[in-house]
Amino acid sequence: MSKDLIFTVEFNVKPEREDEFMEALLHVLNRMSEEDTFVSTYLQRNLINPHKIMIFERWAEPSWEVFRQNHLLTKDYRKDYEARLPEWLVEERKFAMYEPLQEWVK
């Protein structure tokens, strides 16, 4: 079993800012998919509250600290996005880390 870094990020987006947020988020997701240590990401919308967006990310990074330093804090394509999150979101985004235990793939 891979020891990839796996985490989710949850966003509660202001309805009137959703188009802007989604455009910026898609830009970041497209750019990060080009990174050497990127494995995969899934973008989802909550079926009960469509303003709640979640991404499930998988990276070949040894720890959250390394990922944070290599990606969140240093990539130019993230700077405007990171700075503008407070104006797009109802509350601060939520991160949750996961340890891979088992994987089933068809």
N, CA, C and O atoms as a printed pandas DataFrame, in Angstrom:
     atom_number atom_name residue_name chain_id  residue_number  x_coord  y_coord  z_coord
0              1         N          MET        A               1    0.845   -1.184    0.000
1              2        CA          MET        A               1    0.000    0.000    0.000
2              3         C          MET        A               1    0.884    1.239    0.000
3              4         O          MET        A               1    1.832    1.341    0.778
4              5         N          SER        A               2    0.568    2.155   -0.862
5              6        CA          SER        A               2    1.309    3.414   -0.980
6              7         C          SER        A               2    1.209    4.231    0.305
7              8         O          SER        A               2    0.203    4.171    1.011
8              9         N          LYS        A               3    2.236    4.976    0.593
9             10        CA          LYS        A               3    2.218    5.886    1.743
10            11         C          LYS        A               3    2.051    7.322    1.277
11            12         O          LYS        A               3    2.622    8.241    1.864
12            13         N          ASP        A               4    1.273    7.514    0.227
13            14        CA          ASP        A               4    1.007    8.855   -0.262
14            15         C          ASP        A               4    0.322    9.691    0.809
15            16         O          ASP        A               4   -0.328    9.166    1.713
16            17         N          LEU        A               5    0.482   10.994    0.685
17            18        CA          LEU        A               5   -0.233   11.936    1.526
18            19         C          LEU        A               5   -1.641   12.088    0.953
19            20         O          LEU        A               5   -1.803   12.423   -0.220
20            21         N          ILE        A               6   -2.649   11.844    1.776
21            22        CA          ILE        A               6   -4.044   11.919    1.342
22            23         C          ILE        A               6   -4.780   12.875    2.269
23            24         O          ILE        A               6   -4.692   12.762    3.492
24            25         N          PHE        A               7   -5.504   13.812    1.680
25            26        CA          PHE        A               7   -6.272   14.746    2.498
26            27         C          PHE        A               7   -7.462   15.286    1.722
27            28         O          PHE        A               7   -7.518   15.210    0.495
28            29         N          THR        A               8   -8.412   15.834    2.471
29            30        CA          THR        A               8   -9.546   16.519    1.881
30            31         C          THR        A               8   -9.483   17.992    2.269
31            32         O          THR        A               8   -8.912   18.369    3.293
32            33         N          VAL        A               9  -10.082   18.799    1.424
33            34        CA          VAL        A               9  -10.235   20.225    1.713
34            35         C          VAL        A               9  -11.700   20.556    1.453
35            36         O          VAL        A               9  -12.218   20.313    0.363
36            37         N          GLU        A              10  -12.359   21.111    2.465
37            38        CA          GLU        A              10  -13.770   21.471    2.341
38            39         C          GLU        A              10  -13.916   22.985    2.314
39            40         O          GLU        A              10  -13.286   23.702    3.092
40            41         N          PHE        A              11  -14.757   23.451    1.406
41            42        CA          PHE        A              11  -15.016   24.867    1.229
42            43         C          PHE        A              11  -16.515   25.120    1.359
43            44         O          PHE        A              11  -17.324   24.377    0.804
44            45         N          ASN        A              12  -16.880   26.161    2.087
45            46        CA          ASN        A              12  -18.262   26.614    2.145
46            47         C          ASN        A              12  -18.275   27.969    1.437
47            48         O          ASN        A              12  -17.876   28.982    2.011
48            49         N          VAL        A              13  -18.733   27.973    0.196
49            50        CA          VAL        A              13  -18.579   29.121   -0.696
50            51         C          VAL        A              13  -19.784   30.060   -0.599
51            52         O          VAL        A              13  -20.933   29.619   -0.556
52            53         N          LYS        A              14  -19.491   31.371   -0.566
53            54        CA          LYS        A              14  -20.571   32.359   -0.614
54            55         C          LYS        A              14  -21.284   32.211   -1.958
55            56         O          LYS        A              14  -20.636   32.243   -3.004
56            57         N          PRO        A              15  -22.608   32.049   -1.946
57            58        CA          PRO        A              15  -23.331   31.819   -3.215
58            59         C          PRO        A              15  -23.039   32.863   -4.286
59            60         O          PRO        A              15  -22.899   32.525   -5.462
60            61         N          GLU        A              16  -22.949   34.112   -3.891
61            62        CA          GLU        A              16  -22.726   35.174   -4.871
62            63         C          GLU        A              16  -21.295   35.224   -5.400
63            64         O          GLU        A              16  -21.010   35.976   -6.332
64            65         N          ARG        A              17  -20.386   34.430   -4.815
65            66        CA          ARG        A              17  -18.987   34.413   -5.245
66            67         C          ARG        A              17  -18.586   33.065   -5.855
67            68         O          ARG        A              17  -17.416   32.843   -6.165
68            69         N          GLU        A              18  -19.553   32.179   -6.024
69            70        CA          GLU        A              18  -19.234   30.824   -6.460
70            71         C          GLU        A              18  -18.568   30.760   -7.838
71            72         O          GLU        A              18  -17.624   29.992   -8.023
72            73         N          ASP        A              19  -19.030   31.533   -8.787
73            74        CA          ASP        A              19  -18.436   31.492  -10.129
74            75         C          ASP        A              19  -16.962   31.890  -10.091
75            76         O          ASP        A              19  -16.119   31.226  -10.694
76            77         N          GLU        A              20  -16.657   32.970   -9.384
77            78        CA          GLU        A              20  -15.262   33.409   -9.239
78            79         C          GLU        A              20  -14.413   32.347   -8.560
79            80         O          GLU        A              20  -13.313   32.019   -9.006
80            81         N          PHE        A              21  -14.957   31.816   -7.463
81            82        CA          PHE        A              21  -14.222   30.795   -6.715
82            83         C          PHE        A              21  -13.932   29.585   -7.587
83            84         O          PHE        A              21  -12.798   29.110   -7.633
84            85         N          MET        A              22  -14.950   29.083   -8.280
85            86        CA          MET        A              22  -14.767   27.883   -9.095
86            87         C          MET        A              22  -13.763   28.117  -10.222
87            88         O          MET        A              22  -12.962   27.233  -10.526
88            89         N          GLU        A              23  -13.795   29.271  -10.831
89            90        CA          GLU        A              23  -12.825   29.587  -11.882
90            91         C          GLU        A              23  -11.394   29.552  -11.331
91            92         O          GLU        A              23  -10.495   28.983  -11.951
92            93         N          ALA        A              24  -11.196   30.162  -10.169
93            94        CA          ALA        A              24   -9.864   30.173   -9.552
94            95         C          ALA        A              24   -9.453   28.778   -9.093
95            96         O          ALA        A              24   -8.305   28.374   -9.274
96            97         N          LEU        A              25  -10.390   28.045   -8.498
97            98        CA          LEU        A              25  -10.084   26.692   -8.033
98            99         C          LEU        A              25   -9.698   25.788   -9.196
99           100         O          LEU        A              25   -8.721   25.045   -9.099
100          101         N          LEU        A              26  -10.440   25.839  -10.280
101          102        CA          LEU        A              26  -10.115   25.006  -11.445
102          103         C          LEU        A              26   -8.742   25.361  -12.016
103          104         O          LEU        A              26   -8.009   24.478  -12.461
104          105         N          HIS        A              27   -8.399   26.629  -12.005
105          106        CA          HIS        A              27   -7.067   27.043  -12.449
106          107         C          HIS        A              27   -5.992   26.389  -11.568
107          108         O          HIS        A              27   -5.018   25.836  -12.079
108          109         N          VAL        A              28   -6.174   26.454  -10.251
109          110        CA          VAL        A              28   -5.203   25.854   -9.328
110          111         C          VAL        A              28   -5.145   24.344   -9.523
111          112         O          VAL        A              28   -4.054   23.775   -9.581
112          113         N          LEU        A              29   -6.290   23.689   -9.624
113          114        CA          LEU        A              29   -6.304   22.231   -9.788
114          115         C          LEU        A              29   -5.614   21.816  -11.090
115          116         O          LEU        A              29   -4.868   20.837  -11.109
116          117         N          ASN        A              30   -5.852   22.540  -12.155
117          118        CA          ASN        A              30   -5.185   22.222  -13.429
118          119         C          ASN        A              30   -3.682   22.403  -13.336
119          120         O          ASN        A              30   -2.920   21.577  -13.840
120          121         N          ARG        A              31   -3.258   23.470  -12.699
121          122        CA          ARG        A              31   -1.811   23.716  -12.565
122          123         C          ARG        A              31   -1.154   22.707  -11.624
123          124         O          ARG        A              31   -0.057   22.224  -11.904
124          125         N          MET        A              32   -1.816   22.386  -10.511
125          126        CA          MET        A              32   -1.192   21.450   -9.573
126          127         C          MET        A              32   -1.119   20.042  -10.165
127          128         O          MET        A              32   -0.249   19.260   -9.783
128          129         N          SER        A              33   -2.014   19.712  -11.085
129          130        CA          SER        A              33   -1.968   18.382  -11.700
130          131         C          SER        A              33   -0.715   18.179  -12.547
131          132         O          SER        A              33   -0.398   17.052  -12.928
132          133         N          GLU        A              34   -0.007   19.260  -12.841
133          134        CA          GLU        A              34    1.235   19.191  -13.602
134          135         C          GLU        A              34    2.467   18.979  -12.701
135          136         O          GLU        A              34    3.570   18.761  -13.204
136          137         N          GLU        A              35    2.281   19.042  -11.386
137          138        CA          GLU        A              35    3.394   18.893  -10.444
138          139         C          GLU        A              35    3.912   17.456  -10.423
139          140         O          GLU        A              35    3.143   16.510  -10.593
140          141         N          ASP        A              36    5.213   17.300  -10.215
141          142        CA          ASP        A              36    5.850   15.980  -10.213
142          143         C          ASP        A              36    5.293   15.036   -9.157
143          144         O          ASP        A              36    5.172   13.836   -9.406
144          145         N          THR        A              37    4.952   15.558   -7.984
145          146        CA          THR        A              37    4.495   14.684   -6.901
146          147         C          THR        A              37    2.974   14.544   -6.834
147          148         O          THR        A              37    2.451   13.889   -5.932
148          149         N          PHE        A              38    2.268   15.151   -7.776
149          150        CA          PHE        A              38    0.810   15.025   -7.843
150          151         C          PHE        A              38    0.434   13.601   -8.240
151          152         O          PHE        A              38    1.022   13.036   -9.162
152          153         N          VAL        A              39   -0.539   13.022   -7.549
153          154        CA          VAL        A              39   -1.053   11.690   -7.891
154          155         C          VAL        A              39   -2.469   11.813   -8.456
155          156         O          VAL        A              39   -2.729   11.371   -9.575
156          157         N          SER        A              40   -3.381   12.407   -7.691
157          158        CA          SER        A              40   -4.759   12.551   -8.168
158          159         C          SER        A              40   -5.521   13.545   -7.300
159          160         O          SER        A              40   -5.110   13.876   -6.188
160          161         N          THR        A              41   -6.629   14.004   -7.835
161          162        CA          THR        A              41   -7.570   14.807   -7.051
162          163         C          THR        A              41   -8.972   14.583   -7.595
163          164         O          THR        A              41   -9.160   14.318   -8.782
164          165         N          TYR        A              42   -9.942   14.692   -6.714
165          166        CA          TYR        A              42  -11.354   14.599   -7.078
166          167         C          TYR        A              42  -12.039   15.855   -6.568
167          168         O          TYR        A              42  -11.834   16.258   -5.423
168          169         N          LEU        A              43  -12.841   16.466   -7.401
169          170        CA          LEU        A              43  -13.595   17.661   -7.052
170          171         C          LEU        A              43  -15.055   17.255   -6.934
171          172         O          LEU        A              43  -15.616   16.661   -7.855
172          173         N          GLN        A              44  -15.679   17.581   -5.785
173          174        CA          GLN        A              44  -17.060   17.166   -5.526
174          175         C          GLN        A              44  -17.888   18.318   -4.998
175          176         O          GLN        A              44  -17.372   19.240   -4.366
176          177         N          ARG        A              45  -19.191   18.250   -5.270
177          178        CA          ARG        A              45  -20.158   19.213   -4.726
178          179         C          ARG        A              45  -21.118   18.445   -3.823
179          180         O          ARG        A              45  -21.559   17.347   -4.161
180          181         N          ASN        A              46  -21.433   19.028   -2.683
181          182        CA          ASN        A              46  -22.369   18.430   -1.738
182          183         C          ASN        A              46  -23.771   18.445   -2.345
183          184         O          ASN        A              46  -24.221   19.482   -2.833
184          185         N          LEU        A              47  -24.454   17.321   -2.318
185          186        CA          LEU        A              47  -25.784   17.222   -2.922
186          187         C          LEU        A              47  -26.863   17.924   -2.105
187          188         O          LEU        A              47  -27.884   18.330   -2.659
188          189         N          ILE        A              48  -26.659   18.072   -0.809
189          190        CA          ILE        A              48  -27.649   18.733    0.039
190          191         C          ILE        A              48  -27.427   20.239    0.049
191          192         O          ILE        A              48  -28.383   21.011   -0.023
192          193         N          ASN        A              49  -26.165   20.657    0.137
193          194        CA          ASN        A              49  -25.826   22.081    0.103
194          195         C          ASN        A              49  -24.853   22.305   -1.049
195          196         O          ASN        A              49  -23.658   22.056   -0.891
196          197         N          PRO        A              50  -25.328   22.764   -2.194
197          198        CA          PRO        A              50  -24.479   22.886   -3.375
198          199         C          PRO        A              50  -23.368   23.931   -3.257
199          200         O          PRO        A              50  -22.519   24.029   -4.143
200          201         N          HIS        A              51  -23.364   24.708   -2.181
201          202        CA          HIS        A              51  -22.303   25.691   -1.978
202          203         C          HIS        A              51  -21.135   25.110   -1.190
203          204         O          HIS        A              51  -20.145   25.795   -0.930
204          205         N          LYS        A              52  -21.259   23.857   -0.817
205          206        CA          LYS        A              52  -20.158   23.158   -0.153
206          207         C          LYS        A              52  -19.424   22.319   -1.198
207          208         O          LYS        A              52  -20.002   21.448   -1.848
208          209         N          ILE        A              53  -18.157   22.607   -1.334
209          210        CA          ILE        A              53  -17.301   21.958   -2.314
210          211         C          ILE        A              53  -16.197   21.227   -1.554
211          212         O          ILE        A              53  -15.683   21.733   -0.556
212          213         N          MET        A              54  -15.839   20.046   -2.023
213          214        CA          MET        A              54  -14.755   19.309   -1.391
214          215         C          MET        A              54  -13.806   18.785   -2.453
215          216         O          MET        A              54  -14.235   18.345   -3.519
216          217         N          ILE        A              55  -12.525   18.834   -2.158
217          218        CA          ILE        A              55  -11.544   18.174   -3.013
218          219         C          ILE        A              55  -10.835   17.106   -2.182
219          220         O          ILE        A              55  -10.520   17.303   -1.008
220          221         N          PHE        A              56  -10.600   15.984   -2.827
221          222        CA          PHE        A              56   -9.886   14.850   -2.248
222          223         C          PHE        A              56   -8.570   14.770   -3.010
223          224         O          PHE        A              56   -8.557   14.533   -4.218
224          225         N          GLU        A              57   -7.460   14.971   -2.296
225          226        CA          GLU        A              57   -6.165   15.037   -2.960
226          227         C          GLU        A              57   -5.249   13.904   -2.515
227          228         O          GLU        A              57   -5.289   13.448   -1.372
228          229         N          ARG        A              58   -4.421   13.469   -3.462
229          230        CA          ARG        A              58   -3.421   12.435   -3.181
230          231         C          ARG        A              58   -2.100   12.889   -3.793
231          232         O          ARG        A              58   -2.019   13.192   -4.984
232          233         N          TRP        A              59   -1.075   12.928   -2.958
233          234        CA          TRP        A              59    0.239   13.408   -3.354
234          235         C          TRP        A              59    1.325   12.428   -2.918
235          236         O          TRP        A              59    1.206   11.786   -1.874
236          237         N          ALA        A              60    2.369   12.319   -3.711
237          238        CA          ALA        A              60    3.543   11.508   -3.346
238          239         C          ALA        A              60    4.497   12.398   -2.555
239          240         O          ALA        A              60    5.618   12.674   -2.983
240          241         N          GLU        A              61    4.034   12.828   -1.414
241          242        CA          GLU        A              61    4.814   13.663   -0.491
242          243         C          GLU        A              61    4.895   12.934    0.847
243          244         O          GLU        A              61    3.944   12.252    1.230
244          245         N          PRO        A              62    6.010   13.066    1.564
245          246        CA          PRO        A              62    6.180   12.298    2.798
246          247         C          PRO        A              62    5.372   12.804    3.993
247          248         O          PRO        A              62    5.128   12.050    4.934
248          249         N          SER        A              63    4.950   14.081    3.966
249          250        CA          SER        A              63    4.216   14.624    5.114
250          251         C          SER        A              63    3.477   15.892    4.716
251          252         O          SER        A              63    3.733   16.492    3.672
252          253         N          TRP        A              64    2.546   16.279    5.593
253          254        CA          TRP        A              64    1.817   17.516    5.380
254          255         C          TRP        A              64    2.768   18.713    5.375
255          256         O          TRP        A              64    2.620   19.626    4.563
256          257         N          GLU        A              65    3.735   18.706    6.278
257          258        CA          GLU        A              65    4.680   19.812    6.382
258          259         C          GLU        A              65    5.467   19.991    5.080
259          260         O          GLU        A              65    5.654   21.115    4.614
260          261         N          VAL        A              66    5.924   18.884    4.498
261          262        CA          VAL        A              66    6.673   18.947    3.235
262          263         C          VAL        A              66    5.760   19.435    2.116
263          264         O          VAL        A              66    6.149   20.295    1.326
264          265         N          PHE        A              67    4.554   18.892    2.048
265          266        CA          PHE        A              67    3.594   19.341    1.032
266          267         C          PHE        A              67    3.323   20.839    1.176
267          268         O          PHE        A              67    3.361   21.584    0.197
268          269         N          ARG        A              68    3.053   21.262    2.391
269          270        CA          ARG        A              68    2.743   22.683    2.644
270          271         C          ARG        A              68    3.883   23.575    2.163
271          272         O          ARG        A              68    3.651   24.583    1.495
272          273         N          GLN        A              69    5.105   23.203    2.502
273          274        CA          GLN        A              69    6.256   24.010    2.100
274          275         C          GLN        A              69    6.478   23.964    0.581
275          276         O          GLN        A              69    6.783   24.988   -0.030
276          277         N          ASN        A              70    6.328   22.796   -0.019
277          278        CA          ASN        A              70    6.588   22.635   -1.457
278          279         C          ASN        A              70    5.488   23.198   -2.348
279          280         O          ASN        A              70    5.742   23.537   -3.504
280          281         N          HIS        A              71    4.266   23.301   -1.822
281          282        CA          HIS        A              71    3.143   23.663   -2.685
282          283         C          HIS        A              71    2.332   24.856   -2.183
283          284         O          HIS        A              71    2.220   25.864   -2.881
284          285         N          LEU        A              72    1.775   24.755   -1.000
285          286        CA          LEU        A              72    0.882   25.816   -0.521
286          287         C          LEU        A              72    1.587   27.154   -0.355
287          288         O          LEU        A              72    1.008   28.201   -0.645
288          289         N          LEU        A              73    2.819   27.127    0.106
289          290        CA          LEU        A              73    3.513   28.374    0.428
290          291         C          LEU        A              73    4.387   28.930   -0.683
291          292         O          LEU        A              73    4.809   30.084   -0.612
292          293         N          THR        A              74    4.667   28.133   -1.708
293          294        CA          THR        A              74    5.703   28.557   -2.658
294          295         C          THR        A              74    5.288   28.651   -4.123
295          296         O          THR        A              74    6.026   29.230   -4.920
296          297         N          LYS        A              75    4.175   28.122   -4.496
297          298        CA          LYS        A              75    3.795   28.116   -5.913
298          299         C          LYS        A              75    3.145   29.439   -6.310
299          300         O          LYS        A              75    2.180   29.873   -5.682
300          301         N          ASP        A              76    3.666   30.067   -7.339
301          302        CA          ASP        A              76    3.129   31.347   -7.809
302          303         C          ASP        A              76    1.663   31.246   -8.211
303          304         O          ASP        A              76    0.889   32.174   -7.976
304          305         N          TYR        A              77    1.277   30.125   -8.816
305          306        CA          TYR        A              77   -0.110   29.991   -9.281
306          307         C          TYR        A              77   -1.116   29.919   -8.136
307          308         O          TYR        A              77   -2.319   30.027   -8.374
308          309         N          ARG        A              78   -0.654   29.740   -6.908
309          310        CA          ARG        A              78   -1.537   29.680   -5.740
310          311         C          ARG        A              78   -1.677   31.019   -5.025
311          312         O          ARG        A              78   -2.602   31.189   -4.231
312          313         N          LYS        A              79   -0.792   31.964   -5.280
313          314        CA          LYS        A              79   -0.722   33.173   -4.460
314          315         C          LYS        A              79   -2.007   33.996   -4.484
315          316         O          LYS        A              79   -2.532   34.328   -3.422
316          317         N          ASP        A              80   -2.523   34.330   -5.649
317          318        CA          ASP        A              80   -3.751   35.117   -5.733
318          319         C          ASP        A              80   -4.930   34.332   -5.154
319          320         O          ASP        A              80   -5.751   34.880   -4.418
320          321         N          TYR        A              81   -5.002   33.059   -5.490
321          322        CA          TYR        A              81   -6.061   32.175   -4.980
322          323         C          TYR        A              81   -6.062   32.161   -3.451
323          324         O          TYR        A              81   -7.106   32.365   -2.832
324          325         N          GLU        A              82   -4.909   31.923   -2.844
325          326        CA          GLU        A              82   -4.795   31.870   -1.388
326          327         C          GLU        A              82   -5.210   33.202   -0.765
327          328         O          GLU        A              82   -5.907   33.224    0.250
328          329         N          ALA        A              83   -4.785   34.306   -1.367
329          330        CA          ALA        A              83   -5.089   35.631   -0.827
330          331         C          ALA        A              83   -6.581   35.952   -0.900
331          332         O          ALA        A              83   -7.101   36.688   -0.062
332          333         N          ARG        A              84   -7.269   35.400   -1.901
333          334        CA          ARG        A              84   -8.674   35.745   -2.120
334          335         C          ARG        A              84   -9.667   34.801   -1.449
335          336         O          ARG        A              84  -10.867   35.078   -1.444
336          337         N          LEU        A              85   -9.199   33.707   -0.889
337          338        CA          LEU        A              85  -10.117   32.764   -0.247
338          339         C          LEU        A              85  -11.050   33.425    0.774
339          340         O          LEU        A              85  -12.244   33.130    0.759
340          341         N          PRO        A              86  -10.572   34.294    1.649
341          342        CA          PRO        A              86  -11.500   34.890    2.628
342          343         C          PRO        A              86  -12.681   35.635    2.011
343          344         O          PRO        A              86  -13.757   35.665    2.607
344          345         N          GLU        A              87  -12.512   36.233    0.844
345          346        CA          GLU        A              87  -13.635   36.952    0.228
346          347         C          GLU        A              87  -14.620   36.005   -0.453
347          348         O          GLU        A              87  -15.764   36.386   -0.699
348          349         N          TRP        A              88  -14.196   34.778   -0.760
349          350        CA          TRP        A              88  -15.060   33.811   -1.432
350          351         C          TRP        A              88  -15.787   32.870   -0.480
351          352         O          TRP        A              88  -16.828   32.317   -0.835
352          353         N          LEU        A              89  -15.254   32.681    0.723
353          354        CA          LEU        A              89  -15.756   31.638    1.613
354          355         C          LEU        A              89  -16.539   32.196    2.793
355          356         O          LEU        A              89  -16.251   33.281    3.297
356          357         N          VAL        A              90  -17.539   31.423    3.223
357          358        CA          VAL        A              90  -18.335   31.756    4.400
358          359         C          VAL        A              90  -17.489   31.585    5.661
359          360         O          VAL        A              90  -17.610   32.360    6.610
360          361         N          GLU        A              91  -16.638   30.571    5.660
361          362        CA          GLU        A              91  -15.771   30.256    6.798
362          363         C          GLU        A              91  -14.453   29.719    6.258
363          364         O          GLU        A              91  -14.338   29.409    5.072
364          365         N          GLU        A              92  -13.483   29.613    7.115
365          366        CA          GLU        A              92  -12.177   29.115    6.697
366          367         C          GLU        A              92  -12.294   27.679    6.165
367          368         O          GLU        A              92  -13.079   26.884    6.682
368          369         N          ARG        A              93  -11.524   27.359    5.149
369          370        CA          ARG        A              93  -11.548   25.999    4.605
370          371         C          ARG        A              93  -11.080   25.012    5.677
371          372         O          ARG        A              93  -10.358   25.370    6.607
372          373         N          LYS        A              94  -11.511   23.772    5.519
373          374        CA          LYS        A              94  -11.189   22.729    6.503
374          375         C          LYS        A              94  -10.376   21.626    5.831
375          376         O          LYS        A              94  -10.764   21.085    4.795
376          377         N          PHE        A              95   -9.263   21.314    6.433
377          378        CA          PHE        A              95   -8.407   20.223    5.963
378          379         C          PHE        A              95   -8.596   19.020    6.869
379          380         O          PHE        A              95   -8.787   19.170    8.076
380          381         N          ALA        A              96   -8.542   17.822    6.290
381          382        CA          ALA        A              96   -8.544   16.578    7.064
382          383         C          ALA        A              96   -7.540   15.633    6.406
383          384         O          ALA        A              96   -7.566   15.437    5.191
384          385         N          MET        A              97   -6.661   15.053    7.215
385          386        CA          MET        A              97   -5.625   14.138    6.717
386          387         C          MET        A              97   -6.084   12.694    6.916
387          388         O          MET        A              97   -6.801   12.368    7.862
388          389         N          TYR        A              98   -5.645   11.845    5.990
389          390        CA          TYR        A              98   -6.018   10.437    6.055
390          391         C          TYR        A              98   -4.807    9.542    5.847
391          392         O          TYR        A              98   -3.885    9.874    5.102
392          393         N          GLU        A              99   -4.831    8.410    6.517
393          394        CA          GLU        A              99   -3.801    7.391    6.334
394          395         C          GLU        A              99   -4.385    6.295    5.444
395          396         O          GLU        A              99   -5.427    5.729    5.776
396          397         N          PRO        A             100   -3.734    5.984    4.320
397          398        CA          PRO        A             100   -4.271    4.914    3.474
398          399         C          PRO        A             100   -4.162    3.557    4.177
399          400         O          PRO        A             100   -3.110    3.194    4.702
400          401         N          LEU        A             101   -5.266    2.827    4.173
401          402        CA          LEU        A             101   -5.294    1.498    4.790
402          403         C          LEU        A             101   -5.435    0.395    3.748
403          404         O          LEU        A             101   -4.755   -0.628    3.817
404          405         N          GLN        A             102   -6.319    0.613    2.792
405          406        CA          GLN        A             102   -6.584   -0.390    1.770
406          407         C          GLN        A             102   -7.187    0.312    0.561
407          408         O          GLN        A             102   -7.868    1.329    0.695
408          409         N          GLU        A             103   -6.929   -0.241   -0.619
409          410        CA          GLU        A             103   -7.480    0.345   -1.834
410          411         C          GLU        A             103   -8.059   -0.765   -2.704
411          412         O          GLU        A             103   -7.457   -1.826   -2.872
412          413         N          TRP        A             104   -9.228   -0.498   -3.246
413          414        CA          TRP        A             104   -9.839   -1.387   -4.214
414          415         C          TRP        A             104   -9.981   -0.625   -5.515
415          416         O          TRP        A             104  -10.519    0.482   -5.535
416          417         N          VAL        A             105   -9.507   -1.202   -6.587
417          418        CA          VAL        A             105   -9.578   -0.560   -7.880
418          419         C          VAL        A             105  -10.100   -1.591   -8.883
419          420         O          VAL        A             105   -9.671   -2.744   -8.889
420          421         N          LYS        A             106  -11.003   -1.165   -9.701
421          422        CA          LYS        A             106  -11.533   -2.077  -10.723
422          423         C          LYS        A             106  -10.848   -1.829  -12.019
423          424         O          LYS        A             106  -11.147   -2.492  -13.012
